[in-house]
Amino acid sequence: IVVADDAAIQAVEASLEKHPAPTPRPVLVISRLDRNDASAIISAARATFEVVRSRQFSGHGPQTINHVRNTIPQAGCLVMIDRGRQPHVKAVRIGKTSAMTIYEETWTEGETKARVNSMIETLNEQMKE
């Protein structure tokens, strides 16, 4: 048992008023099958998401979503990027029992800054709803 006097309690409350805890951000999991660096996506996403990079999958499907839901329960969004010069990119919003596709596109010109920024903007909008 920790005993605190009124002055100590007031000091803690005053400190919390001056420096409140940051608002929590949704967790974004990125799974990229070609194992290339996802630094452009990670950099663009860090402003509004907590980012986790996963290298545990050899393919993407319904089980990928279930696995992420079970192993990273705080995950709010999963971005799956397939292999190739024109990768298929799919993002799903993960719920407790369901998942909803919120972004899906084939990047015919590959990964460009404009594509990455557009995707992150879409994810931000969809995660606010």
N, C-alpha and C positions, 0 to 999 in steps of 0.2 A: 504494500500500500504506500502510495506517495501522498504526502500531506503538503498542500500548498496554501500559503496564506493569501489573503485577498489582494495584496499588493502584487504578488507574483502572477496571479490570475489576470489582473488588470493589465499588467505589462505584456503578457502574451496576447490578450485581446487587442491591445493598442498596436502591437506589432503586426498582427494579422490584418488590421484595418489599413495600416500604412502599406503593407506588402501582401496583398491577397494572393492566394494560389492561382496559378495560370489556369485558364479554362482548358479542359481536356480537348485534345484533337483526335479525330478518327485515325485508326491505324490502317495504313495502306500496305498490303503485301504485294511484292512484285516477284513473279516467277517468269524467268526468261530462259527458254530451252537451249538457246545457243551459247549460254554461259558468258556472253559478252558483257562488258561493263555497262551498267544501267545508270551511269552517273548523270546523264542529262535528265532522265526521268526523275531520279532521286533528288537532284538539285531543284528541279521545278516543283516537286511535290512537298518539299520540306517546309515551305511557308505555311501550309494548311494541314499537313498530315504528319503523323509519326510514321516513319517508313521502315519496313522490314523487308529485306531481300532474301528470298528463298531459293535454294539450289537443290532441292530434294526431289524434283519431279523430272521424269523422262518423257512425259506426255501430259496433255491437258484434257480433262473431261470432267464429268460430274463428280467423280471420286476426288479430284483435286480440290474442289470446293468443300466437300465433306471433310477431307483431311485438314485443310486450313481451319475450318470451323472448329474441329476437335482439338487441334494442337495449338492454335493461337485464338483462344476464345474472344479476345478483345478486337479481333480483326473486323473492320467495317467494310473493307473493299479489297478485292483481289484483282490484280492486273496480270493477265496471262499473255505472254509474247512468244509466238512460235518461231521456229528456225527459218532461215532463208533471207535472201536479199529483199524480198517483199513480204515481210512477216504479217501474219494475221494477228491482230491485237484485240483482246476482249477483256472488258472490265465488268465485274459483277459486284453488286452490293450484297453483302452477306448478312442475312438475318439469322435468328436462332434456329429456324426450321426451313428457311427458304433462301433462294438467291435470285436476284433480278439483274438481268443484263442492263447496264447503264451506258456502255460504250462498246461498239464493235466496228472494226474497220480493217481493211488490208492496206498496209502502208506501201503503196506501189512505188514510191520514190525512196523507200527505206525510212530510216528514222531521221527526221529533220527537226530542227528546233521549233518550227511552226507547228508541226504535227504534235510534238510532245506538249507544247504549251496549250494547244487546242484541246488535247485529251485531258490534261490536268484541269483546265477551265470547266470542261464538261463534268468531270468527276466532282469538282467543288460544288457546282450547281446541283447535281443529283444528290450529293450527300447532305445538303441543307434541307432537302424535302423530307 
